[in-house]
Amino acid sequence: MIMAPLMATAAEATDMLRVGRSAVYRLIAARQRESIKIGRPQRASVDSIRHVAAQSAALCMWRAVWL
């Protein structure tokens, strides 16, 4: 059985969210995502990345309707 990853690096989060690396680090600094540090890289939970992506998609849909 293959398990899905629970944590992702900033580089992996940029691919998931389709944003730049600096935007991912700004989200981490603003505590918008749950993150931990293991060794040198900062890692974020995949669930929190998906939550941010869902919020972004909802905002884009809202803008498309109202603008």
PyMOL Python script that loads the backbone (N, CA, C, O; Angstrom):
from pymol import cmd

cmd.read_pdbstr("""\
ATOM      1  N   MET A   1       0.841  -1.164   0.000  1.00  0.00           N
ATOM      2  CA  MET A   1       0.000   0.000   0.000  1.00  0.00           C
ATOM      3  C   MET A   1       0.897   1.242   0.000  1.00  0.00           C
ATOM      4  O   MET A   1       1.822   1.346   0.806  1.00  0.00           O
ATOM      5  N   ILE A   2       0.618   2.175  -0.905  1.00  0.00           N
ATOM      6  CA  ILE A   2       1.376   3.415  -0.993  1.00  0.00           C
ATOM      7  C   ILE A   2       0.595   4.508  -0.290  1.00  0.00           C
ATOM      8  O   ILE A   2      -0.578   4.739  -0.584  1.00  0.00           O
ATOM      9  N   MET A   3       1.256   5.175   0.642  1.00  0.00           N
ATOM     10  CA  MET A   3       0.604   6.264   1.374  1.00  0.00           C
ATOM     11  C   MET A   3       0.922   7.600   0.712  1.00  0.00           C
ATOM     12  O   MET A   3       2.027   7.808   0.211  1.00  0.00           O
ATOM     13  N   ALA A   4      -0.043   8.489   0.714  1.00  0.00           N
ATOM     14  CA  ALA A   4       0.173   9.835   0.198  1.00  0.00           C
ATOM     15  C   ALA A   4       1.042  10.597   1.203  1.00  0.00           C
ATOM     16  O   ALA A   4       0.942  10.362   2.408  1.00  0.00           O
ATOM     17  N   PRO A   5       1.888  11.501   0.719  1.00  0.00           N
ATOM     18  CA  PRO A   5       2.729  12.255   1.645  1.00  0.00           C
ATOM     19  C   PRO A   5       1.883  13.173   2.536  1.00  0.00           C
ATOM     20  O   PRO A   5       0.876  13.728   2.097  1.00  0.00           O
ATOM     21  N   LEU A   6       2.305  13.319   3.776  1.00  0.00           N
ATOM     22  CA  LEU A   6       1.608  14.183   4.726  1.00  0.00           C
ATOM     23  C   LEU A   6       2.184  15.593   4.733  1.00  0.00           C
ATOM     24  O   LEU A   6       1.476  16.557   5.022  1.00  0.00           O
ATOM     25  N   MET A   7       3.474  15.710   4.413  1.00  0.00           N
ATOM     26  CA  MET A   7       4.160  16.991   4.437  1.00  0.00           C
ATOM     27  C   MET A   7       4.786  17.260   3.075  1.00  0.00           C
ATOM     28  O   MET A   7       5.106  16.329   2.337  1.00  0.00           O
ATOM     29  N   ALA A   8       4.960  18.540   2.745  1.00  0.00           N
ATOM     30  CA  ALA A   8       5.561  18.926   1.472  1.00  0.00           C
ATOM     31  C   ALA A   8       6.547  20.062   1.715  1.00  0.00           C
ATOM     32  O   ALA A   8       6.338  20.899   2.593  1.00  0.00           O
ATOM     33  N   THR A   9       7.616  20.086   0.936  1.00  0.00           N
ATOM     34  CA  THR A   9       8.572  21.181   1.022  1.00  0.00           C
ATOM     35  C   THR A   9       7.991  22.409   0.329  1.00  0.00           C
ATOM     36  O   THR A   9       6.959  22.324  -0.336  1.00  0.00           O
ATOM     37  N   ALA A  10       8.652  23.542   0.487  1.00  0.00           N
ATOM     38  CA  ALA A  10       8.198  24.770  -0.166  1.00  0.00           C
ATOM     39  C   ALA A  10       8.200  24.603  -1.683  1.00  0.00           C
ATOM     40  O   ALA A  10       7.301  25.096  -2.364  1.00  0.00           O
ATOM     41  N   ALA A  11       9.207  23.911  -2.212  1.00  0.00           N
ATOM     42  CA  ALA A  11       9.269  23.692  -3.658  1.00  0.00           C
ATOM     43  C   ALA A  11       8.075  22.861  -4.137  1.00  0.00           C
ATOM     44  O   ALA A  11       7.496  23.153  -5.184  1.00  0.00           O
ATOM     45  N   GLU A  12       7.710  21.841  -3.385  1.00  0.00           N
ATOM     46  CA  GLU A  12       6.553  21.025  -3.747  1.00  0.00           C
ATOM     47  C   GLU A  12       5.256  21.830  -3.616  1.00  0.00           C
ATOM     48  O   GLU A  12       4.335  21.658  -4.414  1.00  0.00           O
ATOM     49  N   ALA A  13       5.185  22.713  -2.607  1.00  0.00           N
ATOM     50  CA  ALA A  13       3.993  23.543  -2.418  1.00  0.00           C
ATOM     51  C   ALA A  13       3.836  24.532  -3.579  1.00  0.00           C
ATOM     52  O   ALA A  13       2.712  24.836  -3.979  1.00  0.00           O
ATOM     53  N   THR A  14       4.943  25.035  -4.119  1.00  0.00           N
ATOM     54  CA  THR A  14       4.848  25.955  -5.259  1.00  0.00           C
ATOM     55  C   THR A  14       4.218  25.260  -6.451  1.00  0.00           C
ATOM     56  O   THR A  14       3.441  25.867  -7.188  1.00  0.00           O
ATOM     57  N   ASP A  15       4.549  23.991  -6.645  1.00  0.00           N
ATOM     58  CA  ASP A  15       3.953  23.224  -7.743  1.00  0.00           C
ATOM     59  C   ASP A  15       2.464  22.982  -7.499  1.00  0.00           C
ATOM     60  O   ASP A  15       1.662  23.053  -8.431  1.00  0.00           O
ATOM     61  N   MET A  16       2.096  22.699  -6.259  1.00  0.00           N
ATOM     62  CA  MET A  16       0.694  22.428  -5.937  1.00  0.00           C
ATOM     63  C   MET A  16      -0.171  23.682  -6.069  1.00  0.00           C
ATOM     64  O   MET A  16      -1.293  23.624  -6.572  1.00  0.00           O
ATOM     65  N   LEU A  17       0.370  24.820  -5.609  1.00  0.00           N
ATOM     66  CA  LEU A  17      -0.407  26.057  -5.590  1.00  0.00           C
ATOM     67  C   LEU A  17      -0.234  26.893  -6.859  1.00  0.00           C
ATOM     68  O   LEU A  17      -1.001  27.823  -7.107  1.00  0.00           O
ATOM     69  N   ARG A  18       0.774  26.557  -7.653  1.00  0.00           N
ATOM     70  CA  ARG A  18       1.083  27.322  -8.867  1.00  0.00           C
ATOM     71  C   ARG A  18       1.397  28.777  -8.548  1.00  0.00           C
ATOM     72  O   ARG A  18       0.938  29.691  -9.232  1.00  0.00           O
ATOM     73  N   VAL A  19       2.192  28.976  -7.494  1.00  0.00           N
ATOM     74  CA  VAL A  19       2.669  30.305  -7.121  1.00  0.00           C
ATOM     75  C   VAL A  19       4.182  30.237  -6.961  1.00  0.00           C
ATOM     76  O   VAL A  19       4.773  29.158  -6.991  1.00  0.00           O
ATOM     77  N   GLY A  20       4.796  31.394  -6.793  1.00  0.00           N
ATOM     78  CA  GLY A  20       6.242  31.440  -6.611  1.00  0.00           C
ATOM     79  C   GLY A  20       6.666  31.018  -5.217  1.00  0.00           C
ATOM     80  O   GLY A  20       5.858  30.968  -4.289  1.00  0.00           O
ATOM     81  N   ARG A  21       7.934  30.720  -5.092  1.00  0.00           N
ATOM     82  CA  ARG A  21       8.472  30.268  -3.813  1.00  0.00           C
ATOM     83  C   ARG A  21       8.349  31.352  -2.736  1.00  0.00           C
ATOM     84  O   ARG A  21       8.075  31.052  -1.574  1.00  0.00           O
ATOM     85  N   SER A  22       8.553  32.614  -3.133  1.00  0.00           N
ATOM     86  CA  SER A  22       8.446  33.691  -2.142  1.00  0.00           C
ATOM     87  C   SER A  22       7.019  33.805  -1.608  1.00  0.00           C
ATOM     88  O   SER A  22       6.831  34.131  -0.436  1.00  0.00           O
ATOM     89  N   ALA A  23       6.012  33.544  -2.442  1.00  0.00           N
ATOM     90  CA  ALA A  23       4.619  33.576  -1.983  1.00  0.00           C
ATOM     91  C   ALA A  23       4.380  32.473  -0.955  1.00  0.00           C
ATOM     92  O   ALA A  23       3.665  32.684   0.025  1.00  0.00           O
ATOM     93  N   VAL A  24       4.967  31.313  -1.168  1.00  0.00           N
ATOM     94  CA  VAL A  24       4.820  30.208  -0.210  1.00  0.00           C
ATOM     95  C   VAL A  24       5.451  30.594   1.120  1.00  0.00           C
ATOM     96  O   VAL A  24       4.866  30.345   2.174  1.00  0.00           O
ATOM     97  N   TYR A  25       6.637  31.200   1.088  1.00  0.00           N
ATOM     98  CA  TYR A  25       7.286  31.607   2.328  1.00  0.00           C
ATOM     99  C   TYR A  25       6.519  32.732   3.020  1.00  0.00           C
ATOM    100  O   TYR A  25       6.519  32.801   4.249  1.00  0.00           O
ATOM    101  N   ARG A  26       5.865  33.616   2.260  1.00  0.00           N
ATOM    102  CA  ARG A  26       5.027  34.658   2.871  1.00  0.00           C
ATOM    103  C   ARG A  26       3.837  34.011   3.593  1.00  0.00           C
ATOM    104  O   ARG A  26       3.461  34.450   4.680  1.00  0.00           O
ATOM    105  N   LEU A  27       3.246  32.971   2.994  1.00  0.00           N
ATOM    106  CA  LEU A  27       2.142  32.260   3.654  1.00  0.00           C
ATOM    107  C   LEU A  27       2.615  31.612   4.949  1.00  0.00           C
ATOM    108  O   LEU A  27       1.904  31.624   5.954  1.00  0.00           O
ATOM    109  N   ILE A  28       3.819  31.045   4.919  1.00  0.00           N
ATOM    110  CA  ILE A  28       4.373  30.428   6.126  1.00  0.00           C
ATOM    111  C   ILE A  28       4.590  31.498   7.192  1.00  0.00           C
ATOM    112  O   ILE A  28       4.230  31.302   8.353  1.00  0.00           O
ATOM    113  N   ALA A  29       5.175  32.626   6.801  1.00  0.00           N
ATOM    114  CA  ALA A  29       5.460  33.704   7.764  1.00  0.00           C
ATOM    115  C   ALA A  29       4.176  34.280   8.345  1.00  0.00           C
ATOM    116  O   ALA A  29       4.144  34.666   9.514  1.00  0.00           O
ATOM    117  N   ALA A  30       3.123  34.341   7.544  1.00  0.00           N
ATOM    118  CA  ALA A  30       1.838  34.882   8.007  1.00  0.00           C
ATOM    119  C   ALA A  30       1.027  33.838   8.769  1.00  0.00           C
ATOM    120  O   ALA A  30      -0.099  34.113   9.183  1.00  0.00           O
ATOM    121  N   ARG A  31       1.588  32.645   8.957  1.00  0.00           N
ATOM    122  CA  ARG A  31       0.912  31.546   9.654  1.00  0.00           C
ATOM    123  C   ARG A  31      -0.374  31.141   8.956  1.00  0.00           C
ATOM    124  O   ARG A  31      -1.330  30.715   9.605  1.00  0.00           O
ATOM    125  N   GLN A  32      -0.402  31.271   7.626  1.00  0.00           N
ATOM    126  CA  GLN A  32      -1.565  30.860   6.852  1.00  0.00           C
ATOM    127  C   GLN A  32      -1.568  29.342   6.651  1.00  0.00           C
ATOM    128  O   GLN A  32      -2.595  28.756   6.312  1.00  0.00           O
ATOM    129  N   ARG A  33      -0.429  28.725   6.860  1.00  0.00           N
ATOM    130  CA  ARG A  33      -0.334  27.282   6.689  1.00  0.00           C
ATOM    131  C   ARG A  33       0.371  26.694   7.895  1.00  0.00           C
ATOM    132  O   ARG A  33       1.239  27.330   8.493  1.00  0.00           O
ATOM    133  N   GLU A  34      -0.007  25.487   8.243  1.00  0.00           N
ATOM    134  CA  GLU A  34       0.704  24.766   9.295  1.00  0.00           C
ATOM    135  C   GLU A  34       2.045  24.346   8.716  1.00  0.00           C
ATOM    136  O   GLU A  34       2.102  23.784   7.622  1.00  0.00           O
ATOM    137  N   SER A  35       3.118  24.612   9.440  1.00  0.00           N
ATOM    138  CA  SER A  35       4.420  24.197   8.934  1.00  0.00           C
ATOM    139  C   SER A  35       5.319  23.783  10.085  1.00  0.00           C
ATOM    140  O   SER A  35       5.150  24.216  11.224  1.00  0.00           O
ATOM    141  N   ILE A  36       6.278  22.932   9.751  1.00  0.00           N
ATOM    142  CA  ILE A  36       7.286  22.508  10.711  1.00  0.00           C
ATOM    143  C   ILE A  36       8.631  22.524  10.009  1.00  0.00           C
ATOM    144  O   ILE A  36       8.706  22.529   8.781  1.00  0.00           O
ATOM    145  N   LYS A  37       9.672  22.531  10.790  1.00  0.00           N
ATOM    146  CA  LYS A  37      11.011  22.513  10.220  1.00  0.00           C
ATOM    147  C   LYS A  37      11.659  21.185  10.584  1.00  0.00           C
ATOM    148  O   LYS A  37      11.804  20.855  11.761  1.00  0.00           O
ATOM    149  N   ILE A  38      12.044  20.432   9.569  1.00  0.00           N
ATOM    150  CA  ILE A  38      12.745  19.161   9.759  1.00  0.00           C
ATOM    151  C   ILE A  38      14.091  19.326   9.070  1.00  0.00           C
ATOM    152  O   ILE A  38      14.170  19.364   7.842  1.00  0.00           O
ATOM    153  N   GLY A  39      15.144  19.423   9.863  1.00  0.00           N
ATOM    154  CA  GLY A  39      16.441  19.721   9.271  1.00  0.00           C
ATOM    155  C   GLY A  39      16.451  21.162   8.795  1.00  0.00           C
ATOM    156  O   GLY A  39      16.020  22.056   9.523  1.00  0.00           O
ATOM    157  N   ARG A  40      16.932  21.399   7.597  1.00  0.00           N
ATOM    158  CA  ARG A  40      16.937  22.759   7.055  1.00  0.00           C
ATOM    159  C   ARG A  40      15.638  23.152   6.373  1.00  0.00           C
ATOM    160  O   ARG A  40      15.195  24.288   6.545  1.00  0.00           O
ATOM    161  N   PRO A  41      14.999  22.263   5.600  1.00  0.00           N
ATOM    162  CA  PRO A  41      13.808  22.713   4.868  1.00  0.00           C
ATOM    163  C   PRO A  41      12.576  22.880   5.753  1.00  0.00           C
ATOM    164  O   PRO A  41      12.356  22.125   6.700  1.00  0.00           O
ATOM    165  N   GLN A  42      11.794  23.875   5.417  1.00  0.00           N
ATOM    166  CA  GLN A  42      10.498  24.107   6.065  1.00  0.00           C
ATOM    167  C   GLN A  42       9.488  23.242   5.330  1.00  0.00           C
ATOM    168  O   GLN A  42       9.466  23.232   4.100  1.00  0.00           O
ATOM    169  N   ARG A  43       8.666  22.528   6.052  1.00  0.00           N
ATOM    170  CA  ARG A  43       7.665  21.668   5.433  1.00  0.00           C
ATOM    171  C   ARG A  43       6.277  22.073   5.899  1.00  0.00           C
ATOM    172  O   ARG A  43       6.088  22.483   7.044  1.00  0.00           O
ATOM    173  N   ALA A  44       5.319  21.953   5.009  1.00  0.00           N
ATOM    174  CA  ALA A  44       3.931  22.292   5.322  1.00  0.00           C
ATOM    175  C   ALA A  44       3.076  21.052   5.134  1.00  0.00           C
ATOM    176  O   ALA A  44       3.385  20.187   4.314  1.00  0.00           O
ATOM    177  N   SER A  45       2.006  20.977   5.895  1.00  0.00           N
ATOM    178  CA  SER A  45       1.116  19.829   5.740  1.00  0.00           C
ATOM    179  C   SER A  45       0.387  19.940   4.396  1.00  0.00           C
ATOM    180  O   SER A  45       0.000  21.031   3.978  1.00  0.00           O
ATOM    181  N   VAL A  46       0.212  18.829   3.747  1.00  0.00           N
ATOM    182  CA  VAL A  46      -0.455  18.792   2.448  1.00  0.00           C
ATOM    183  C   VAL A  46      -1.908  19.247   2.597  1.00  0.00           C
ATOM    184  O   VAL A  46      -2.451  19.887   1.695  1.00  0.00           O
ATOM    185  N   ASP A  47      -2.535  18.924   3.718  1.00  0.00           N
ATOM    186  CA  ASP A  47      -3.914  19.361   3.950  1.00  0.00           C
ATOM    187  C   ASP A  47      -4.020  20.884   3.987  1.00  0.00           C
ATOM    188  O   ASP A  47      -4.959  21.456   3.433  1.00  0.00           O
ATOM    189  N   SER A  48      -3.056  21.544   4.642  1.00  0.00           N
ATOM    190  CA  SER A  48      -3.116  23.003   4.706  1.00  0.00           C
ATOM    191  C   SER A  48      -2.850  23.627   3.342  1.00  0.00           C
ATOM    192  O   SER A  48      -3.402  24.682   3.028  1.00  0.00           O
ATOM    193  N   ILE A  49      -2.013  22.989   2.527  1.00  0.00           N
ATOM    194  CA  ILE A  49      -1.764  23.477   1.161  1.00  0.00           C
ATOM    195  C   ILE A  49      -3.041  23.359   0.342  1.00  0.00           C
ATOM    196  O   ILE A  49      -3.400  24.275  -0.397  1.00  0.00           O
ATOM    197  N   ARG A  50      -3.724  22.230   0.477  1.00  0.00           N
ATOM    198  CA  ARG A  50      -4.993  22.047  -0.249  1.00  0.00           C
ATOM    199  C   ARG A  50      -6.041  23.058   0.211  1.00  0.00           C
ATOM    200  O   ARG A  50      -6.838  23.537  -0.595  1.00  0.00           O
ATOM    201  N   HIS A  51      -6.044  23.379   1.497  1.00  0.00           N
ATOM    202  CA  HIS A  51      -6.982  24.361   2.031  1.00  0.00           C
ATOM    203  C   HIS A  51      -6.727  25.745   1.413  1.00  0.00           C
ATOM    204  O   HIS A  51      -7.668  26.435   1.021  1.00  0.00           O
ATOM    205  N   VAL A  52      -5.461  26.140   1.329  1.00  0.00           N
ATOM    206  CA  VAL A  52      -5.110  27.425   0.711  1.00  0.00           C
ATOM    207  C   VAL A  52      -5.512  27.420  -0.758  1.00  0.00           C
ATOM    208  O   VAL A  52      -6.021  28.421  -1.263  1.00  0.00           O
ATOM    209  N   ALA A  53      -5.292  26.310  -1.446  1.00  0.00           N
ATOM    210  CA  ALA A  53      -5.661  26.213  -2.866  1.00  0.00           C
ATOM    211  C   ALA A  53      -7.176  26.345  -3.033  1.00  0.00           C
ATOM    212  O   ALA A  53      -7.638  27.008  -3.962  1.00  0.00           O
ATOM    213  N   ALA A  54      -7.945  25.726  -2.153  1.00  0.00           N
ATOM    214  CA  ALA A  54      -9.402  25.811  -2.235  1.00  0.00           C
ATOM    215  C   ALA A  54      -9.877  27.234  -1.976  1.00  0.00           C
ATOM    216  O   ALA A  54     -10.794  27.711  -2.645  1.00  0.00           O
ATOM    217  N   GLN A  55      -9.263  27.919  -1.009  1.00  0.00           N
ATOM    218  CA  GLN A  55      -9.612  29.312  -0.736  1.00  0.00           C
ATOM    219  C   GLN A  55      -9.299  30.191  -1.945  1.00  0.00           C
ATOM    220  O   GLN A  55     -10.088  31.067  -2.300  1.00  0.00           O
ATOM    221  N   SER A  56      -8.153  29.960  -2.574  1.00  0.00           N
ATOM    222  CA  SER A  56      -7.754  30.745  -3.742  1.00  0.00           C
ATOM    223  C   SER A  56      -8.718  30.519  -4.896  1.00  0.00           C
ATOM    224  O   SER A  56      -9.091  31.462  -5.594  1.00  0.00           O
ATOM    225  N   ALA A  57      -9.121  29.271  -5.097  1.00  0.00           N
ATOM    226  CA  ALA A  57     -10.057  28.962  -6.177  1.00  0.00           C
ATOM    227  C   ALA A  57     -11.405  29.626  -5.930  1.00  0.00           C
ATOM    228  O   ALA A  57     -12.020  30.149  -6.859  1.00  0.00           O
ATOM    229  N   ALA A  58     -11.865  29.607  -4.686  1.00  0.00           N
ATOM    230  CA  ALA A  58     -13.142  30.243  -4.355  1.00  0.00           C
ATOM    231  C   ALA A  58     -13.067  31.749  -4.577  1.00  0.00           C
ATOM    232  O   ALA A  58     -14.021  32.351  -5.070  1.00  0.00           O
ATOM    233  N   LEU A  59     -11.940  32.362  -4.217  1.00  0.00           N
ATOM    234  CA  LEU A  59     -11.770  33.798  -4.415  1.00  0.00           C
ATOM    235  C   LEU A  59     -11.760  34.143  -5.897  1.00  0.00           C
ATOM    236  O   LEU A  59     -12.360  35.137  -6.306  1.00  0.00           O
ATOM    237  N   CYS A  60     -11.086  33.334  -6.703  1.00  0.00           N
ATOM    238  CA  CYS A  60     -11.044  33.565  -8.154  1.00  0.00           C
ATOM    239  C   CYS A  60     -12.444  33.461  -8.753  1.00  0.00           C
ATOM    240  O   CYS A  60     -12.810  34.259  -9.616  1.00  0.00           O
ATOM    241  N   MET A  61     -13.229  32.483  -8.301  1.00  0.00           N
ATOM    242  CA  MET A  61     -14.591  32.326  -8.803  1.00  0.00           C
ATOM    243  C   MET A  61     -15.446  33.512  -8.397  1.00  0.00           C
ATOM    244  O   MET A  61     -16.251  33.998  -9.191  1.00  0.00           O
ATOM    245  N   TRP A  62     -15.277  33.986  -7.158  1.00  0.00           N
ATOM    246  CA  TRP A  62     -16.041  35.135  -6.681  1.00  0.00           C
ATOM    247  C   TRP A  62     -15.708  36.374  -7.512  1.00  0.00           C
ATOM    248  O   TRP A  62     -16.600  37.131  -7.896  1.00  0.00           O
ATOM    249  N   ARG A  63     -14.418  36.574  -7.784  1.00  0.00           N
ATOM    250  CA  ARG A  63     -14.019  37.726  -8.599  1.00  0.00           C
ATOM    251  C   ARG A  63     -14.588  37.650  -9.998  1.00  0.00           C
ATOM    252  O   ARG A  63     -15.002  38.665 -10.556  1.00  0.00           O
ATOM    253  N   ALA A  64     -14.613  36.462 -10.570  1.00  0.00           N
ATOM    254  CA  ALA A  64     -15.137  36.297 -11.935  1.00  0.00           C
ATOM    255  C   ALA A  64     -16.622  36.633 -11.993  1.00  0.00           C
ATOM    256  O   ALA A  64     -17.099  37.172 -12.991  1.00  0.00           O
ATOM    257  N   VAL A  65     -17.350  36.319 -10.932  1.00  0.00           N
ATOM    258  CA  VAL A  65     -18.785  36.589 -10.900  1.00  0.00           C
ATOM    259  C   VAL A  65     -19.061  38.066 -10.673  1.00  0.00           C
ATOM    260  O   VAL A  65     -19.941  38.635 -11.320  1.00  0.00           O
ATOM    261  N   TRP A  66     -18.325  38.696  -9.766  1.00  0.00           N
ATOM    262  CA  TRP A  66     -18.642  40.057  -9.356  1.00  0.00           C
ATOM    263  C   TRP A  66     -17.875  41.144 -10.107  1.00  0.00           C
ATOM    264  O   TRP A  66     -18.214  42.321  -9.987  1.00  0.00           O
ATOM    265  N   LEU A  67     -16.868  40.782 -10.864  1.00  0.00           N
ATOM    266  CA  LEU A  67     -16.116  41.824 -11.600  1.00  0.00           C
ATOM    267  C   LEU A  67     -16.410  41.807 -13.065  1.00  0.00           C
ATOM    268  O   LEU A  67     -15.861  42.614 -13.814  1.00  0.00           O
TER     269      LEU A  67
END
""", "prot")
cmd.dss("prot")
cmd.show_as("cartoon", "prot")
cmd.util.cbc("prot")
cmd.orient("prot")
